[in-house]
Amino acid sequence: MTLNEAQNLVDSWINEHGVRYFSELTNTVVLMEEVGELARIMSRKFGDQSFKEAESDLHMADEMADILWVLICLANQTNVNLTEAFKKNLEKKTTRDKNRHKSNPKL
């Protein structure tokens, strides 16, 4: 699936199953909530914290998909073409950082 297809699929789902998009502000807050849920899993799986008994069924992939869903909602609401935005961002990174990481002794 391409980013454009994902944006169209989310929009179709919202129009068919949802009443409407949540406001941009609400979706921004929901995005932060979803990132927090992923952070909780990451801190327990890869960090120093341990899972609580009730957290044993948390799934990293599902949280990442939730983040992507809300990000796509925000892109649709603000008329951002994620394919074009990602291409431009990759070009920026390639120009700015083409030698930066190769010369980083920490890596």
N, C-alpha and C positions, 0 to 999 in steps of 0.2 A: 504494500500500500504506500502511495506517495503522500507527502504532506498535504498536497492539494486535495487528494482523495479523502484524507482524514478530516480536513476542514469541512469538506462537503458532507461527509458522513455524520459528523457531529451536528452540523446545521440541520440536516434532515431529521436526525433523532430528536433534536430540540423541538422542531416544528411538529413532529408526529407524536411524541410522547410527553414532551414538556409543555407547559403553558407558554413560557417564553424564557429567554435567557435571564438569569439573575442580573442585577445591575453590575456594572463594571467594578464598582467599589466592593460589592459583596463577593464577586468572583476573585478579586485580588486577595481579599481576606481568606476565602476558601483555599486559594492557591497556597497561601502561607501556612494554613492548617495542614494541608496535604504534605507540604515540604517538612513540616514538623513531625508528621507521622512517619515519614521516611527516615528522618534524622533519628527518631527513637529506635527504629530497627537497626540502623547503622551503628549507633552507639552501643547497642547491646550485642550485635553480631561481630563487630570489628573493634569495638572500644572496650573500655574497662567495666562497663555495667553489665549486669546479667538480666536475662528475661525474667519477668514476673510470671507466675503460673498462668494468669489470664492472657498473657501476651504470646503464648507459645504458638498460636495459629496466625500470627502476623506474616504477611507475605510481601517481600520487597518489590517483586514485579508488579503486584497489584497496586501498591502505593505509587510506583513510578507511572503506571498507567493512569491513575487518578490525577497525578500532576500534569501529565500530558493532556488529558481531557480538559482540565480547567484552563490550561494555557491555550489550547485550541479555541475554547469558548471566548477567551479574552481577545485572541487574534481575530476571530470572526466579528466580535462586537466592535472592534476598533479598526476594522478594514485593513488588517495586516496580512499580507500574503506571506505565509511562513516559508514557502519555498524560496521566494526572492530574498526575504530577510536573512535566511540561513546562508544562501549563496553569498550575499554581500558581507555577512559576518565572517564567513570562511575566507573570503578574499582579504578582508581587513586583517585577520589573524595571520594569514600567510605572508602578507606584506610586512606587517609589524614584527612578527615573531619568527621569521624564516631562519634566523641564526641564533636567536635568543636561547632556546632550550638546548641546542647542540653545544653551546659554549658555557652552559651552567654546570659547574663542577659538582653541584648537589645531585644532579641527575646522572 
